[in-house]
Amino acid sequence: MSVRVTVELPEELAQRARAAAARARRSVEEVLVEWLDRAGEMPVESQSDEQVVALCEAEMDTALQEELSDLLAQNREGNLAEASAPRLEELMQVYRRGLVRKSEAWKVAVARGLKTFPD
C-alpha cells in the first residue's frame, strides 16, 4: 500500500534528485523514496552488540547476488539490454549500501571490542 505525500523541496535537493534519477534512468519519485528509506535505517552505533556483529557478517541475498552477477556479466560482454540497465543500477545501489553498512558495523564492532582485524 502506498500513501501519496506532497512535499516542497529546496531547489538544490530537487536538482540532486533529478540528476540521480537521470543517471539511474529512474523517476525522481523512486529516487526520493529510496533516499527516505535509507534515512530511516537505524544508525549502526545505536544497535545492540548482536545486531552489529550480524551486520558485520551480512551478505547480499543469494538470488539478488546471482541476478547482479548475471547483469554485470552481460554488461561486461556488451550484451546488456537497455531495459536491464535500470535494474543493474538498482542492484548496484543495494550492493553499495550493504557494503557501507557492513563497513560501519566493522568500525563499531572494533571500537566495542567485538571484532578484531586479522593480523
C-alpha positions, -999 to +999 in steps of 0.1 A: +000+000+000+012+035-009+004+069+005+007+100-017+025+128+000+032+163-014+065+178-003+081+211-012+118+205-017+146+231-017+158+237-053+192+222-046+178+190-033+154+188-062+183+192-087+203+165-070+173+141-071+167+149-108+203+143-116+204+110-096+172+099-113+186+107-148+218+087-140+198+057-128+172+060-155+145+061-128+118+085-118+125+113-093+099+098-071+117+064-070+149+081-061+133+102-033+116+071-019+149+053-018+166+082+000+138+084+025+140+046+031+178+049+037+173+077+061+150+055+081+177+029+088+188+028+125+224+041+128+248+012+134+261+030+166+226+027+181+223-011+176+230-038+201+262-058+200+244-088+185+230-066+157+264-050+150+280-084+147+252-096+124+257-066+102+295-074+100+286-108+087+257-097+064+257-107+028+235-098-001+206-121-007+217-150-028+190-145-055+199-108-058+236-116-059+230-140-087+209-115-106+236-088-101+263-112-113+243-121-144+237-084-153+273-075-146+285-103-169+261-091-197+273-056-192+310-067-194+303-086-226+284-056-241+251-076-242+232-057-215+197-049-228+188-012-224+158-023-204+180-041-179+203-010-172+180+005-145+178-029-127+216-032-128+219+003-113+193-006-086+211-037-076+245-019-076+229+006-052+217-022-029+252-037-031+270-005-023+246+004+005+252-031+020+290-025+018+287+008+035+266-006+063+290-035+067+320-012+070+302+010+095+294-021+115+330-032+115+341+002+127+316+000+156+324-037+163+362-029+166+355+001+188+334-020+211+359-048+212+335-072+195+358-079+165+395-076+157+411-073+123+432-104+114+470-099+115 
